[in-house]
Amino acid sequence: MTTRPLAELLGYSTDRRLLIVNADDFGMCQAENAATIAGLDQGVFSSATVMVPCPWFDEVVEFAGRCPVADIGVHVTHTSEWQRYKWGPVAGRTAVPSMVDARGHFHPRTEDVYQSARLDEVEVETRAQIDAALAAGIDVTHLDSHMGTLQLDPNYHALYVSLAAEHRLPIRMTNRAWLQEMGFGKIVEQADRLGVLRPDHLHVGGPPSPQETPAYWTALLRRLKPGVTEIYVHAALGTEELRAMTDSWRQREADFVYFSAPETRALLAELGIVQIGYRALREVQRALTPC
């Protein structure tokens, strides 16, 4: 455990505003992949997290092979939320039967997971997803959790922190004050004790509508606090595929348009905001917690 500010550990002054823009749901579908890859190539997204169980995981593996320095973590996935587009466990349905429905798909909601899944099977599947990403050649930089499943229950969160420490990876984690207020103080202590790094600030939520996207994100960028902040988005192209999957396609497309716009990059420069990825946190964490 270190008590030094994260910005200082990363080589910046403590009053500097550092920003991670993470593209969630990488690998979910081709529309999501196209936008995420474009954003990573352009530098508008500083990291992304891949859904290993999803059908378009292999395209992420191909991209990681072409661009090994890309900042890609694992978006640990325990739910399958869309009505007509489904996926199931990497470990196989017979290995984790409490995590799947009658057709072998993950349950659609986080609440369903908590009601039905056994925690030992959740661990089996979480390990399988991390191992599959590593075995495929992805230089995994961090962990986060699809739909927050590993973050909204203390027992799941403890597993999340434990696996991050085991793999020497930083994680997405809500700020210390909120966790303590919600009775997750032991999770904070666990992460500190194990040396698991996480951003100082996590912005949860997004624009109220696609039309309000530019104003929403611009206002947020202008009021960033010193230290490391993570913003996560679900960027995608508004293809027919995505439109058939989810009504959220307009917002996903709007987020991609906003963060890939030259005006947004100019705003970041004007505000003196430095974009970083999770790889920087991982390297510091590994230096502080050697094998």
N, C-alpha and C positions, 0 to 999 in steps of 0.2 A: 504494500500500500504506500502511496505517496500523497503528500498534502500539497504539493506544488500545483498551481493552476494548470489546466490542460493546455491553454495557449502557450504558456511558458515552456512546457514539456515539448511542444511542437516547434519551438524556436521563435515564437512571436512575443511581442509585448502583451501584457495582460489587458490592455485597452483595445486590442485589435479585434475586429469583427470577422470571424471565420465562418464560412458557410459550406455545408454539405447539401447538395441537391441530389437526392437519391430517387432513381426511377424504379418503383416497385413493379411487381408482376412481370418481370422479364421472363420470357419463355411461355407465358400463358397462351398466346396466340400470335399469328404472324403480324397482325396490325400493331400489337404491343412491341414486338421485336423490332419492326422497321423503325418506329419512332425512337425507341431506346437506343438502338445502334446509331442512328443519326445523331441523337443528342450526345452520346458518349464520344463519337468521332469529332463532333464540333466543340466539345468541351463545355456544353451547356449543362449537362449532367455530370457531376463529379463522381458518382458511383451508381450502381444498380444492384438489385437483388433478384436472383433467379428462383422461379418456382420449379423445382426439380421434377415433381411428378407430372408436370403438364406436357401436352403433346408437342410443343415447339421448343422443348429443352435442347434438342440436338442442334438447332440453329445457334443457340447461345454457345454451345460447346465449340462449334465451328468458328464463331466470332472470337471467342477467347483464344483459340489456337492462332488466329490471324493477328490478334492484338493482345499479347500476353500481359501487357502492362495495364490493361483495362481493370478498373476497380469494380470487381463483381463479388458480392456476398451471396449468402443463401437466404432466400425468403421462405423460411421454414413453413410448410403448408400442411394444415390438418383439416381444412374445410374445402368443399367444392360447392360454391354458392350459386352458380348459374343453372337455370332450369333445363337448358338443352345442350349444355357443353360441360362435360364431366371428366373427372380424373380420380384416381385412387392411389393407394399407398405404394411406395417404391419397394417396401419390404414384402409386398404381396398380401392379399386379403386374408389368407389363412394364418399369416404370422401376427396380424393385428386385427382380429375379428371384431373387437369392440369399437373399432374406429370407422367401420364401414356400414353402409346400408345393405339391403338385400341384394342389390346389383353389384356390390363391391366398390361403390363410390364413397368417398368421404362424406360425412354428414354436412348439410349445407350451412349450419350456423355454429358459431362459437358455443352458444348455450347447449346445443345438441352434443358437442364434443364433451363438455363438462358433465353432462347427464349420463352419457353412454360409455365413454372411453375409459379404459384402465390406464393409469399413469405409467405402469411398466411398459405397456404397449406403445404409448406415446413416445417413451424414450427410445424404444426399438426403431420406430419409424423416423424419429428426428435424427438419430444416428445414421440411419440408412440414407437419408437425403444428403446429409453432410458428406458422408463417405462417397456417395455416388458423384457428387460435384467434384470432389477431390480426385477420384479415380478417373473422371473424364478429362482431367488436366486443367480444371479451373483453379487458379491461384486464389482461393477463397480469402476475401479480405475482412469479412464481418458477418454477423448474423442479425436478422430481424425476423418478425413473425407476421405471417399473412393473417389479416383480420384480428391481430393482437392476441391470438389464442394463447401464446406462451407468456403473455404479459398481464392478463386480467385475472388470474387466479394465483394465489401465493405459492401453491405447490408446483404449478407449471412454471412460474417465474423462477423458482429455485432451481428447477431442472435446466432451464434456459441459461442461467448464470453459470451453473456447474459445467455444462457442455462448452460454453464459451471459454471458460478457464482451461478446460482440458485441451481444447484446440488452440488456445492462446490467441483468441480473437476478441475484438471489441464488439459491442452490441448496441442496437437501438434500445434506449431505455428512457422512460419518462423522468422528469427532473426529480431530484432528491426530495424537495419540499413536498411535492404532490404525493410521492410514494409514502413518505412518513405520515402525511395527513390521512391517507387511505389505509393505514395499518400495515404497510409493506416495509416497515423499518428494518426488519431482519434481512430483507432482500438487499437493501442498501448496504447494510453491514457485510453481507456475504460478498457482494461485488467488490467492496473496498478491500476486504480481507484477501480475496483471491486476485486482486490487481486487474480486474476486468474494466477496461476503459469504455466510456460512452460520452457522447456530446454533453455539453453543459445544459443545452436547451433543446427540447424537441417540440416542434410545432405540430399539433394534432388538428386535423381538419383541413378544409379547403374552401374554395369560393362557393358562395351560396347558389350561383348559377353560372353557366358558361359566359353569359353576357357581362357578368361582373368580374370575370377572371382578371383582366389587366389591372383594374383598380384594387382588387383584393391583394394580389401578390405584390404590387408596387408599394402599397401601404405597409405590408409586412416587412418588405426589404428595408424600407426607410426606418423602421423602428427596431431593427435587430439590435440585440444587446451585445456587449463585449463577450468574448469567449467563442466557443464552438456551438453553432446552431445547426440542427438537421431539419430540412424541409423534405417531405416525401411527396411525390406525385405519381400518377398513374397515366403516363403519357402513351398515346396511341394515335394512329391514323384512323380517320373515320371511314373505314372500308365497309363494304357490304357484309363481310364476315363479322366485324365487330358490331355493326348495327343489328344483326340477327341475334347476337349474343346478349347484349345489354343496353338498356336505356342510358347508361352512363357514358356512352360513346362520345356525346357532344362535349362533356366536361373533360374527358381524356384527351380529345383532340384540342380543346381550348388550352389545356395546360401545356401541351407540346408546342403549340403555336406561340404561346407567351414566352416560354423559357428559351425557345430557339430564335426569338426575334433579336435583331441587332440592337434595338432600343433597350432590351433588357440587359444585354451585355454592357452597353454604354452606361446604364444606370448603376450596375454593380461597380464599374470603374469609377464613376462619379462619386459614389458613396464610400469608396475605399474598402469595399468588401472583398476579402480574399477567398476564393473557392478552393477547397481542399477535398480530398477523398478519405475514405476509411482506411486506405492503405497506410497513410501517415500515422493514424492512431494505432494500427496493428504493429507497426515497426517500433513505436515507442513502448507499447505494452510488452512486446517480446524482449525489448532491451531491459525493461524493468523487472520482468519475471523470466529470467533465463531458465532453460531446461535443467 
